[in-house]
Amino acid sequence: MAGKAIEKRSGTEVDPRDEPSAEWGWHGGFPKATRFAGWFTVFALLVMLIGNHENNTENVWLVGLALSVAFGLVLDMRRRRTSWRR
């Protein structure tokens, strides 16, 4: 079945055995939605700082996780911006 799908579409470089979604015609991601969800997660983690905490252990974890996600998002933005130069 996968062989017939590839034969119909000439010029396709994706092998359906390696990537099964190529068989039914869609292969990709949601880059804008993923970045939005990442920044929303950073915001949500920082909003959780507001509350009645007994000690600062929760705050350290929340800030650390928010910084980790933000660092990953900044690295992703940098990688996407300079990918055309390579």
PDB file with one MODEL, atoms N, CA, C and O in Angstrom:
MODEL        1
ATOM      1  N   MET A   1       0.810  -1.186   0.000  1.00  0.00           N
ATOM      2  CA  MET A   1       0.000   0.000   0.000  1.00  0.00           C
ATOM      3  C   MET A   1       0.857   1.255   0.000  1.00  0.00           C
ATOM      4  O   MET A   1       0.584   2.191  -0.751  1.00  0.00           O
ATOM      5  N   ALA A   2       1.882   1.286   0.825  1.00  0.00           N
ATOM      6  CA  ALA A   2       2.742   2.460   0.885  1.00  0.00           C
ATOM      7  C   ALA A   2       3.499   2.640  -0.423  1.00  0.00           C
ATOM      8  O   ALA A   2       3.734   3.770  -0.852  1.00  0.00           O
ATOM      9  N   GLY A   3       3.880   1.542  -1.058  1.00  0.00           N
ATOM     10  CA  GLY A   3       4.594   1.643  -2.320  1.00  0.00           C
ATOM     11  C   GLY A   3       3.757   2.297  -3.397  1.00  0.00           C
ATOM     12  O   GLY A   3       4.283   3.073  -4.194  1.00  0.00           O
ATOM     13  N   LYS A   4       2.457   2.003  -3.444  1.00  0.00           N
ATOM     14  CA  LYS A   4       1.570   2.613  -4.423  1.00  0.00           C
ATOM     15  C   LYS A   4       1.417   4.103  -4.177  1.00  0.00           C
ATOM     16  O   LYS A   4       1.346   4.885  -5.125  1.00  0.00           O
ATOM     17  N   ALA A   5       1.365   4.501  -2.922  1.00  0.00           N
ATOM     18  CA  ALA A   5       1.225   5.919  -2.600  1.00  0.00           C
ATOM     19  C   ALA A   5       2.450   6.694  -3.054  1.00  0.00           C
ATOM     20  O   ALA A   5       2.323   7.819  -3.537  1.00  0.00           O
ATOM     21  N   ILE A   6       3.618   6.118  -2.908  1.00  0.00           N
ATOM     22  CA  ILE A   6       4.839   6.794  -3.341  1.00  0.00           C
ATOM     23  C   ILE A   6       4.913   6.838  -4.861  1.00  0.00           C
ATOM     24  O   ILE A   6       5.377   7.829  -5.425  1.00  0.00           O
ATOM     25  N   GLU A   7       4.465   5.787  -5.529  1.00  0.00           N
ATOM     26  CA  GLU A   7       4.501   5.770  -6.985  1.00  0.00           C
ATOM     27  C   GLU A   7       3.592   6.842  -7.568  1.00  0.00           C
ATOM     28  O   GLU A   7       3.915   7.416  -8.607  1.00  0.00           O
ATOM     29  N   LYS A   8       2.471   7.123  -6.927  1.00  0.00           N
ATOM     30  CA  LYS A   8       1.547   8.127  -7.430  1.00  0.00           C
ATOM     31  C   LYS A   8       2.123   9.529  -7.312  1.00  0.00           C
ATOM     32  O   LYS A   8       1.865  10.380  -8.163  1.00  0.00           O
ATOM     33  N   ARG A   9       2.889   9.770  -6.279  1.00  0.00           N
ATOM     34  CA  ARG A   9       3.455  11.105  -6.060  1.00  0.00           C
ATOM     35  C   ARG A   9       4.927  11.079  -6.436  1.00  0.00           C
ATOM     36  O   ARG A   9       5.761  10.643  -5.642  1.00  0.00           O
ATOM     37  N   SER A  10       5.247  11.525  -7.599  1.00  0.00           N
ATOM     38  CA  SER A  10       6.648  11.546  -8.000  1.00  0.00           C
ATOM     39  C   SER A  10       7.330  12.746  -7.355  1.00  0.00           C
ATOM     40  O   SER A  10       6.696  13.775  -7.120  1.00  0.00           O
ATOM     41  N   GLY A  11       8.601  12.616  -7.075  1.00  0.00           N
ATOM     42  CA  GLY A  11       9.358  13.687  -6.467  1.00  0.00           C
ATOM     43  C   GLY A  11       9.313  13.682  -4.950  1.00  0.00           C
ATOM     44  O   GLY A  11       9.835  14.597  -4.313  1.00  0.00           O
ATOM     45  N   THR A  12       8.697  12.663  -4.361  1.00  0.00           N
ATOM     46  CA  THR A  12       8.628  12.578  -2.914  1.00  0.00           C
ATOM     47  C   THR A  12       9.883  11.906  -2.389  1.00  0.00           C
ATOM     48  O   THR A  12      10.279  10.846  -2.876  1.00  0.00           O
ATOM     49  N   GLU A  13      10.511  12.524  -1.391  1.00  0.00           N
ATOM     50  CA  GLU A  13      11.741  11.971  -0.842  1.00  0.00           C
ATOM     51  C   GLU A  13      11.509  11.246   0.480  1.00  0.00           C
ATOM     52  O   GLU A  13      12.444  10.664   1.030  1.00  0.00           O
ATOM     53  N   VAL A  14      10.291  11.270   0.998  1.00  0.00           N
ATOM     54  CA  VAL A  14      10.001  10.675   2.297  1.00  0.00           C
ATOM     55  C   VAL A  14       9.547   9.233   2.094  1.00  0.00           C
ATOM     56  O   VAL A  14       8.635   8.960   1.313  1.00  0.00           O
ATOM     57  N   ASP A  15      10.188   8.327   2.800  1.00  0.00           N
ATOM     58  CA  ASP A  15       9.816   6.918   2.739  1.00  0.00           C
ATOM     59  C   ASP A  15       8.785   6.638   3.829  1.00  0.00           C
ATOM     60  O   ASP A  15       9.074   6.866   5.004  1.00  0.00           O
ATOM     61  N   PRO A  16       7.589   6.150   3.481  1.00  0.00           N
ATOM     62  CA  PRO A  16       6.553   5.896   4.491  1.00  0.00           C
ATOM     63  C   PRO A  16       6.956   4.892   5.560  1.00  0.00           C
ATOM     64  O   PRO A  16       6.367   4.880   6.641  1.00  0.00           O
ATOM     65  N   ARG A  17       7.930   4.064   5.287  1.00  0.00           N
ATOM     66  CA  ARG A  17       8.393   3.134   6.316  1.00  0.00           C
ATOM     67  C   ARG A  17       9.137   3.886   7.416  1.00  0.00           C
ATOM     68  O   ARG A  17       9.106   3.481   8.579  1.00  0.00           O
ATOM     69  N   ASP A  18       9.803   4.978   7.050  1.00  0.00           N
ATOM     70  CA  ASP A  18      10.500   5.791   8.048  1.00  0.00           C
ATOM     71  C   ASP A  18       9.554   6.746   8.763  1.00  0.00           C
ATOM     72  O   ASP A  18       9.679   6.976   9.966  1.00  0.00           O
ATOM     73  N   GLU A  19       8.611   7.295   8.016  1.00  0.00           N
ATOM     74  CA  GLU A  19       7.685   8.272   8.579  1.00  0.00           C
ATOM     75  C   GLU A  19       6.277   7.943   8.099  1.00  0.00           C
ATOM     76  O   GLU A  19       5.896   8.330   6.994  1.00  0.00           O
ATOM     77  N   PRO A  20       5.498   7.234   8.916  1.00  0.00           N
ATOM     78  CA  PRO A  20       4.191   6.735   8.502  1.00  0.00           C
ATOM     79  C   PRO A  20       3.201   7.819   8.100  1.00  0.00           C
ATOM     80  O   PRO A  20       2.293   7.533   7.319  1.00  0.00           O
ATOM     81  N   SER A  21       3.329   9.042   8.590  1.00  0.00           N
ATOM     82  CA  SER A  21       2.368  10.079   8.240  1.00  0.00           C
ATOM     83  C   SER A  21       2.468  10.471   6.768  1.00  0.00           C
ATOM     84  O   SER A  21       1.531  11.061   6.229  1.00  0.00           O
ATOM     85  N   ALA A  22       3.580  10.156   6.107  1.00  0.00           N
ATOM     86  CA  ALA A  22       3.719  10.483   4.691  1.00  0.00           C
ATOM     87  C   ALA A  22       2.736   9.670   3.850  1.00  0.00           C
ATOM     88  O   ALA A  22       2.365  10.082   2.751  1.00  0.00           O
ATOM     89  N   GLU A  23       2.319   8.525   4.363  1.00  0.00           N
ATOM     90  CA  GLU A  23       1.393   7.685   3.619  1.00  0.00           C
ATOM     91  C   GLU A  23       0.032   8.359   3.455  1.00  0.00           C
ATOM     92  O   GLU A  23      -0.589   8.221   2.402  1.00  0.00           O
ATOM     93  N   TRP A  24      -0.439   9.070   4.448  1.00  0.00           N
ATOM     94  CA  TRP A  24      -1.750   9.691   4.345  1.00  0.00           C
ATOM     95  C   TRP A  24      -1.673  11.178   4.061  1.00  0.00           C
ATOM     96  O   TRP A  24      -2.684  11.876   4.141  1.00  0.00           O
ATOM     97  N   GLY A  25      -0.479  11.676   3.726  1.00  0.00           N
ATOM     98  CA  GLY A  25      -0.357  12.986   3.113  1.00  0.00           C
ATOM     99  C   GLY A  25      -0.037  14.159   3.996  1.00  0.00           C
ATOM    100  O   GLY A  25       0.036  15.278   3.488  1.00  0.00           O
ATOM    101  N   TRP A  26       0.158  13.983   5.274  1.00  0.00           N
ATOM    102  CA  TRP A  26       0.503  15.127   6.112  1.00  0.00           C
ATOM    103  C   TRP A  26       1.745  14.804   6.905  1.00  0.00           C
ATOM    104  O   TRP A  26       1.867  13.737   7.506  1.00  0.00           O
ATOM    105  N   HIS A  27       2.668  15.754   6.893  1.00  0.00           N
ATOM    106  CA  HIS A  27       3.887  15.588   7.658  1.00  0.00           C
ATOM    107  C   HIS A  27       4.355  16.981   8.050  1.00  0.00           C
ATOM    108  O   HIS A  27       4.785  17.764   7.203  1.00  0.00           O
ATOM    109  N   GLY A  28       4.268  17.276   9.314  1.00  0.00           N
ATOM    110  CA  GLY A  28       4.688  18.601   9.762  1.00  0.00           C
ATOM    111  C   GLY A  28       4.393  18.799  11.219  1.00  0.00           C
ATOM    112  O   GLY A  28       4.157  17.845  11.960  1.00  0.00           O
ATOM    113  N   GLY A  29       4.410  20.047  11.623  1.00  0.00           N
ATOM    114  CA  GLY A  29       4.175  20.379  13.014  1.00  0.00           C
ATOM    115  C   GLY A  29       3.400  21.670  13.109  1.00  0.00           C
ATOM    116  O   GLY A  29       2.931  22.207  12.106  1.00  0.00           O
ATOM    117  N   PHE A  30       3.271  22.155  14.307  1.00  0.00           N
ATOM    118  CA  PHE A  30       2.586  23.413  14.567  1.00  0.00           C
ATOM    119  C   PHE A  30       3.567  24.359  15.260  1.00  0.00           C
ATOM    120  O   PHE A  30       3.463  24.551  16.471  1.00  0.00           O
ATOM    121  N   PRO A  31       4.512  24.954  14.534  1.00  0.00           N
ATOM    122  CA  PRO A  31       5.562  25.736  15.193  1.00  0.00           C
ATOM    123  C   PRO A  31       5.041  26.968  15.927  1.00  0.00           C
ATOM    124  O   PRO A  31       5.521  27.271  17.020  1.00  0.00           O
ATOM    125  N   LYS A  32       4.081  27.681  15.363  1.00  0.00           N
ATOM    126  CA  LYS A  32       3.576  28.880  16.043  1.00  0.00           C
ATOM    127  C   LYS A  32       2.788  28.512  17.290  1.00  0.00           C
ATOM    128  O   LYS A  32       2.926  29.159  18.328  1.00  0.00           O
ATOM    129  N   ALA A  33       1.970  27.484  17.193  1.00  0.00           N
ATOM    130  CA  ALA A  33       1.180  27.054  18.350  1.00  0.00           C
ATOM    131  C   ALA A  33       2.085  26.495  19.439  1.00  0.00           C
ATOM    132  O   ALA A  33       1.800  26.681  20.622  1.00  0.00           O
ATOM    133  N   THR A  34       3.153  25.825  19.078  1.00  0.00           N
ATOM    134  CA  THR A  34       4.076  25.273  20.048  1.00  0.00           C
ATOM    135  C   THR A  34       4.789  26.398  20.801  1.00  0.00           C
ATOM    136  O   THR A  34       4.933  26.339  22.022  1.00  0.00           O
ATOM    137  N   ARG A  35       5.234  27.418  20.071  1.00  0.00           N
ATOM    138  CA  ARG A  35       5.880  28.550  20.733  1.00  0.00           C
ATOM    139  C   ARG A  35       4.907  29.296  21.634  1.00  0.00           C
ATOM    140  O   ARG A  35       5.272  29.705  22.736  1.00  0.00           O
ATOM    141  N   PHE A  36       3.680  29.476  21.178  1.00  0.00           N
ATOM    142  CA  PHE A  36       2.669  30.142  22.001  1.00  0.00           C
ATOM    143  C   PHE A  36       2.409  29.347  23.278  1.00  0.00           C
ATOM    144  O   PHE A  36       2.327  29.920  24.365  1.00  0.00           O
ATOM    145  N   ALA A  37       2.281  28.042  23.148  1.00  0.00           N
ATOM    146  CA  ALA A  37       2.046  27.191  24.317  1.00  0.00           C
ATOM    147  C   ALA A  37       3.233  27.249  25.276  1.00  0.00           C
ATOM    148  O   ALA A  37       3.047  27.218  26.493  1.00  0.00           O
ATOM    149  N   GLY A  38       4.433  27.332  24.746  1.00  0.00           N
ATOM    150  CA  GLY A  38       5.616  27.439  25.596  1.00  0.00           C
ATOM    151  C   GLY A  38       5.623  28.720  26.406  1.00  0.00           C
ATOM    152  O   GLY A  38       5.882  28.696  27.609  1.00  0.00           O
ATOM    153  N   TRP A  39       5.338  29.850  25.749  1.00  0.00           N
ATOM    154  CA  TRP A  39       5.318  31.125  26.477  1.00  0.00           C
ATOM    155  C   TRP A  39       4.146  31.177  27.451  1.00  0.00           C
ATOM    156  O   TRP A  39       4.259  31.775  28.522  1.00  0.00           O
ATOM    157  N   PHE A  40       3.030  30.561  27.094  1.00  0.00           N
ATOM    158  CA  PHE A  40       1.902  30.493  28.018  1.00  0.00           C
ATOM    159  C   PHE A  40       2.276  29.677  29.260  1.00  0.00           C
ATOM    160  O   PHE A  40       1.873  30.011  30.375  1.00  0.00           O
ATOM    161  N   THR A  41       3.041  28.615  29.059  1.00  0.00           N
ATOM    162  CA  THR A  41       3.493  27.794  30.178  1.00  0.00           C
ATOM    163  C   THR A  41       4.409  28.590  31.103  1.00  0.00           C
ATOM    164  O   THR A  41       4.296  28.497  32.325  1.00  0.00           O
ATOM    165  N   VAL A  42       5.319  29.374  30.518  1.00  0.00           N
ATOM    166  CA  VAL A  42       6.198  30.217  31.334  1.00  0.00           C
ATOM    167  C   VAL A  42       5.357  31.190  32.152  1.00  0.00           C
ATOM    168  O   VAL A  42       5.580  31.353  33.352  1.00  0.00           O
ATOM    169  N   PHE A  43       4.392  31.833  31.505  1.00  0.00           N
ATOM    170  CA  PHE A  43       3.515  32.775  32.199  1.00  0.00           C
ATOM    171  C   PHE A  43       2.738  32.087  33.313  1.00  0.00           C
ATOM    172  O   PHE A  43       2.642  32.617  34.420  1.00  0.00           O
ATOM    173  N   ALA A  44       2.183  30.913  33.032  1.00  0.00           N
ATOM    174  CA  ALA A  44       1.393  30.186  34.029  1.00  0.00           C
ATOM    175  C   ALA A  44       2.256  29.778  35.228  1.00  0.00           C
ATOM    176  O   ALA A  44       1.807  29.853  36.371  1.00  0.00           O
ATOM    177  N   LEU A  45       3.488  29.350  34.968  1.00  0.00           N
ATOM    178  CA  LEU A  45       4.374  28.979  36.073  1.00  0.00           C
ATOM    179  C   LEU A  45       4.694  30.179  36.957  1.00  0.00           C
ATOM    180  O   LEU A  45       4.760  30.053  38.180  1.00  0.00           O
ATOM    181  N   LEU A  46       4.893  31.338  36.344  1.00  0.00           N
ATOM    182  CA  LEU A  46       5.205  32.526  37.130  1.00  0.00           C
ATOM    183  C   LEU A  46       3.982  33.046  37.878  1.00  0.00           C
ATOM    184  O   LEU A  46       4.122  33.610  38.964  1.00  0.00           O
ATOM    185  N   VAL A  47       2.787  32.869  37.321  1.00  0.00           N
ATOM    186  CA  VAL A  47       1.570  33.280  38.014  1.00  0.00           C
ATOM    187  C   VAL A  47       1.342  32.410  39.248  1.00  0.00           C
ATOM    188  O   VAL A  47       0.762  32.867  40.233  1.00  0.00           O
ATOM    189  N   MET A  48       1.797  31.157  39.197  1.00  0.00           N
ATOM    190  CA  MET A  48       1.641  30.270  40.345  1.00  0.00           C
ATOM    191  C   MET A  48       2.465  30.700  41.547  1.00  0.00           C
ATOM    192  O   MET A  48       2.294  30.153  42.636  1.00  0.00           O
ATOM    193  N   LEU A  49       3.356  31.669  41.372  1.00  0.00           N
ATOM    194  CA  LEU A  49       4.121  32.181  42.503  1.00  0.00           C
ATOM    195  C   LEU A  49       3.221  32.925  43.492  1.00  0.00           C
ATOM    196  O   LEU A  49       3.529  33.025  44.680  1.00  0.00           O
ATOM    197  N   ILE A  50       2.112  33.440  42.980  1.00  0.00           N
ATOM    198  CA  ILE A  50       1.176  34.161  43.834  1.00  0.00           C
ATOM    199  C   ILE A  50       0.367  33.122  44.608  1.00  0.00           C
ATOM    200  O   ILE A  50      -0.317  32.288  44.015  1.00  0.00           O
ATOM    201  N   GLY A  51       0.450  33.181  45.898  1.00  0.00           N
ATOM    202  CA  GLY A  51      -0.297  32.222  46.703  1.00  0.00           C
ATOM    203  C   GLY A  51       0.242  32.147  48.109  1.00  0.00           C
ATOM    204  O   GLY A  51       1.158  32.879  48.483  1.00  0.00           O
ATOM    205  N   ASN A  52      -0.330  31.264  48.870  1.00  0.00           N
ATOM    206  CA  ASN A  52       0.082  31.122  50.269  1.00  0.00           C
ATOM    207  C   ASN A  52       1.013  29.923  50.405  1.00  0.00           C
ATOM    208  O   ASN A  52       0.581  28.816  50.727  1.00  0.00           O
ATOM    209  N   HIS A  53       2.292  30.164  50.156  1.00  0.00           N
ATOM    210  CA  HIS A  53       3.295  29.113  50.264  1.00  0.00           C
ATOM    211  C   HIS A  53       3.859  29.099  51.681  1.00  0.00           C
ATOM    212  O   HIS A  53       4.081  30.150  52.281  1.00  0.00           O
ATOM    213  N   GLU A  54       4.083  27.910  52.202  1.00  0.00           N
ATOM    214  CA  GLU A  54       4.675  27.756  53.533  1.00  0.00           C
ATOM    215  C   GLU A  54       6.159  28.124  53.528  1.00  0.00           C
ATOM    216  O   GLU A  54       6.655  28.776  54.447  1.00  0.00           O
ATOM    217  N   ASN A  55       6.858  27.691  52.471  1.00  0.00           N
ATOM    218  CA  ASN A  55       8.284  28.022  52.353  1.00  0.00           C
ATOM    219  C   ASN A  55       8.593  28.320  50.887  1.00  0.00           C
ATOM    220  O   ASN A  55       7.684  28.358  50.058  1.00  0.00           O
ATOM    221  N   ASN A  56       9.838  28.527  50.571  1.00  0.00           N
ATOM    222  CA  ASN A  56      10.193  28.942  49.216  1.00  0.00           C
ATOM    223  C   ASN A  56      10.584  27.795  48.302  1.00  0.00           C
ATOM    224  O   ASN A  56      11.031  28.034  47.180  1.00  0.00           O
ATOM    225  N   THR A  57      10.430  26.564  48.746  1.00  0.00           N
ATOM    226  CA  THR A  57      10.786  25.431  47.905  1.00  0.00           C
ATOM    227  C   THR A  57       9.953  25.421  46.629  1.00  0.00           C
ATOM    228  O   THR A  57      10.483  25.190  45.542  1.00  0.00           O
ATOM    229  N   GLU A  58       8.659  25.669  46.756  1.00  0.00           N
ATOM    230  CA  GLU A  58       7.786  25.710  45.579  1.00  0.00           C
ATOM    231  C   GLU A  58       8.201  26.831  44.629  1.00  0.00           C
ATOM    232  O   GLU A  58       8.202  26.667  43.409  1.00  0.00           O
ATOM    233  N   ASN A  59       8.555  27.974  45.220  1.00  0.00           N
ATOM    234  CA  ASN A  59       8.946  29.122  44.402  1.00  0.00           C
ATOM    235  C   ASN A  59      10.215  28.837  43.604  1.00  0.00           C
ATOM    236  O   ASN A  59      10.323  29.216  42.437  1.00  0.00           O
ATOM    237  N   VAL A  60      11.166  28.172  44.235  1.00  0.00           N
ATOM    238  CA  VAL A  60      12.415  27.837  43.547  1.00  0.00           C
ATOM    239  C   VAL A  60      12.129  26.922  42.362  1.00  0.00           C
ATOM    240  O   VAL A  60      12.663  27.132  41.273  1.00  0.00           O
ATOM    241  N   TRP A  61      11.297  25.916  42.565  1.00  0.00           N
ATOM    242  CA  TRP A  61      10.958  24.994  41.481  1.00  0.00           C
ATOM    243  C   TRP A  61      10.196  25.707  40.361  1.00  0.00           C
ATOM    244  O   TRP A  61      10.480  25.495  39.182  1.00  0.00           O
ATOM    245  N   LEU A  62       9.232  26.549  40.730  1.00  0.00           N
ATOM    246  CA  LEU A  62       8.448  27.247  39.708  1.00  0.00           C
ATOM    247  C   LEU A  62       9.323  28.177  38.875  1.00  0.00           C
ATOM    248  O   LEU A  62       9.219  28.198  37.648  1.00  0.00           O
ATOM    249  N   VAL A  63      10.171  28.935  39.528  1.00  0.00           N
ATOM    250  CA  VAL A  63      11.053  29.856  38.798  1.00  0.00           C
ATOM    251  C   VAL A  63      12.066  29.071  37.964  1.00  0.00           C
ATOM    252  O   VAL A  63      12.350  29.436  36.823  1.00  0.00           O
ATOM    253  N   GLY A  64      12.604  28.003  38.530  1.00  0.00           N
ATOM    254  CA  GLY A  64      13.568  27.188  37.781  1.00  0.00           C
ATOM    255  C   GLY A  64      12.960  26.564  36.536  1.00  0.00           C
ATOM    256  O   GLY A  64      13.579  26.569  35.473  1.00  0.00           O
ATOM    257  N   LEU A  65      11.755  26.029  36.661  1.00  0.00           N
ATOM    258  CA  LEU A  65      11.095  25.438  35.491  1.00  0.00           C
ATOM    259  C   LEU A  65      10.740  26.508  34.460  1.00  0.00           C
ATOM    260  O   LEU A  65      10.884  26.287  33.258  1.00  0.00           O
ATOM    261  N   ALA A  66      10.275  27.669  34.931  1.00  0.00           N
ATOM    262  CA  ALA A  66       9.936  28.757  34.006  1.00  0.00           C
ATOM    263  C   ALA A  66      11.183  29.232  33.256  1.00  0.00           C
ATOM    264  O   ALA A  66      11.129  29.477  32.051  1.00  0.00           O
ATOM    265  N   LEU A  67      12.299  29.362  33.964  1.00  0.00           N
ATOM    266  CA  LEU A  67      13.544  29.765  33.304  1.00  0.00           C
ATOM    267  C   LEU A  67      14.025  28.708  32.313  1.00  0.00           C
ATOM    268  O   LEU A  67      14.535  29.047  31.245  1.00  0.00           O
ATOM    269  N   SER A  68      13.865  27.442  32.656  1.00  0.00           N
ATOM    270  CA  SER A  68      14.276  26.362  31.743  1.00  0.00           C
ATOM    271  C   SER A  68      13.466  26.390  30.452  1.00  0.00           C
ATOM    272  O   SER A  68      14.025  26.274  29.362  1.00  0.00           O
ATOM    273  N   VAL A  69      12.150  26.542  30.575  1.00  0.00           N
ATOM    274  CA  VAL A  69      11.293  26.582  29.393  1.00  0.00           C
ATOM    275  C   VAL A  69      11.601  27.831  28.573  1.00  0.00           C
ATOM    276  O   VAL A  69      11.681  27.761  27.346  1.00  0.00           O
ATOM    277  N   ALA A  70      11.774  28.976  29.239  1.00  0.00           N
ATOM    278  CA  ALA A  70      12.083  30.220  28.529  1.00  0.00           C
ATOM    279  C   ALA A  70      13.430  30.118  27.818  1.00  0.00           C
ATOM    280  O   ALA A  70      13.572  30.597  26.693  1.00  0.00           O
ATOM    281  N   PHE A  71      14.417  29.499  28.461  1.00  0.00           N
ATOM    282  CA  PHE A  71      15.728  29.310  27.830  1.00  0.00           C
ATOM    283  C   PHE A  71      15.598  28.449  26.579  1.00  0.00           C
ATOM    284  O   PHE A  71      16.200  28.755  25.549  1.00  0.00           O
ATOM    285  N   GLY A  72      14.822  27.381  26.661  1.00  0.00           N
ATOM    286  CA  GLY A  72      14.596  26.534  25.482  1.00  0.00           C
ATOM    287  C   GLY A  72      13.890  27.281  24.366  1.00  0.00           C
ATOM    288  O   GLY A  72      14.209  27.087  23.193  1.00  0.00           O
ATOM    289  N   LEU A  73      12.936  28.131  24.714  1.00  0.00           N
ATOM    290  CA  LEU A  73      12.231  28.911  23.692  1.00  0.00           C
ATOM    291  C   LEU A  73      13.150  29.933  23.032  1.00  0.00           C
ATOM    292  O   LEU A  73      13.075  30.144  21.822  1.00  0.00           O
ATOM    293  N   VAL A  74      14.008  30.563  23.812  1.00  0.00           N
ATOM    294  CA  VAL A  74      14.957  31.534  23.243  1.00  0.00           C
ATOM    295  C   VAL A  74      15.949  30.820  22.331  1.00  0.00           C
ATOM    296  O   VAL A  74      16.280  31.327  21.259  1.00  0.00           O
ATOM    297  N   LEU A  75      16.423  29.653  22.745  1.00  0.00           N
ATOM    298  CA  LEU A  75      17.319  28.881  21.869  1.00  0.00           C
ATOM    299  C   LEU A  75      16.620  28.489  20.570  1.00  0.00           C
ATOM    300  O   LEU A  75      17.230  28.521  19.501  1.00  0.00           O
ATOM    301  N   ASP A  76      15.348  28.122  20.659  1.00  0.00           N
ATOM    302  CA  ASP A  76      14.590  27.765  19.466  1.00  0.00           C
ATOM    303  C   ASP A  76      14.433  28.968  18.548  1.00  0.00           C
ATOM    304  O   ASP A  76      14.569  28.839  17.331  1.00  0.00           O
ATOM    305  N   MET A  77      14.147  30.145  19.118  1.00  0.00           N
ATOM    306  CA  MET A  77      14.027  31.354  18.300  1.00  0.00           C
ATOM    307  C   MET A  77      15.349  31.666  17.602  1.00  0.00           C
ATOM    308  O   MET A  77      15.369  32.030  16.426  1.00  0.00           O
ATOM    309  N   ARG A  78      16.443  31.521  18.332  1.00  0.00           N
ATOM    310  CA  ARG A  78      17.760  31.787  17.744  1.00  0.00           C
ATOM    311  C   ARG A  78      18.078  30.787  16.625  1.00  0.00           C
ATOM    312  O   ARG A  78      18.607  31.156  15.577  1.00  0.00           O
ATOM    313  N   ARG A  79      17.746  29.524  16.868  1.00  0.00           N
ATOM    314  CA  ARG A  79      18.009  28.486  15.862  1.00  0.00           C
ATOM    315  C   ARG A  79      17.189  28.730  14.609  1.00  0.00           C
ATOM    316  O   ARG A  79      17.703  28.588  13.499  1.00  0.00           O
ATOM    317  N   ARG A  80      15.927  29.094  14.765  1.00  0.00           N
ATOM    318  CA  ARG A  80      15.078  29.350  13.604  1.00  0.00           C
ATOM    319  C   ARG A  80      15.535  30.577  12.825  1.00  0.00           C
ATOM    320  O   ARG A  80      15.432  30.617  11.599  1.00  0.00           O
ATOM    321  N   ARG A  81      16.045  31.583  13.547  1.00  0.00           N
ATOM    322  CA  ARG A  81      16.466  32.817  12.883  1.00  0.00           C
ATOM    323  C   ARG A  81      17.726  32.602  12.060  1.00  0.00           C
ATOM    324  O   ARG A  81      17.873  33.199  10.994  1.00  0.00           O
ATOM    325  N   THR A  82      18.640  31.758  12.536  1.00  0.00           N
ATOM    326  CA  THR A  82      19.907  31.568  11.847  1.00  0.00           C
ATOM    327  C   THR A  82      19.966  30.294  11.013  1.00  0.00           C
ATOM    328  O   THR A  82      21.029  29.955  10.493  1.00  0.00           O
ATOM    329  N   SER A  83      18.850  29.581  10.873  1.00  0.00           N
ATOM    330  CA  SER A  83      18.883  28.311  10.140  1.00  0.00           C
ATOM    331  C   SER A  83      19.132  28.516   8.654  1.00  0.00           C
ATOM    332  O   SER A  83      19.699  27.634   8.008  1.00  0.00           O
ATOM    333  N   TRP A  84      18.733  29.641   8.094  1.00  0.00           N
ATOM    334  CA  TRP A  84      18.908  29.878   6.664  1.00  0.00           C
ATOM    335  C   TRP A  84      20.357  30.161   6.309  1.00  0.00           C
ATOM    336  O   TRP A  84      20.718  30.080   5.135  1.00  0.00           O
ATOM    337  N   ARG A  85      21.205  30.491   7.285  1.00  0.00           N
ATOM    338  CA  ARG A  85      22.612  30.817   7.018  1.00  0.00           C
ATOM    339  C   ARG A  85      23.466  29.576   6.859  1.00  0.00           C
ATOM    340  O   ARG A  85      24.571  29.649   6.322  1.00  0.00           O
ATOM    341  N   ARG A  86      22.974  28.442   7.318  1.00  0.00           N
ATOM    342  CA  ARG A  86      23.785  27.217   7.281  1.00  0.00           C
ATOM    343  C   ARG A  86      23.742  26.539   5.960  1.00  0.00           C
ATOM    344  O   ARG A  86      24.375  25.498   5.780  1.00  0.00           O
TER     345      ARG A  86
ENDMDL
END
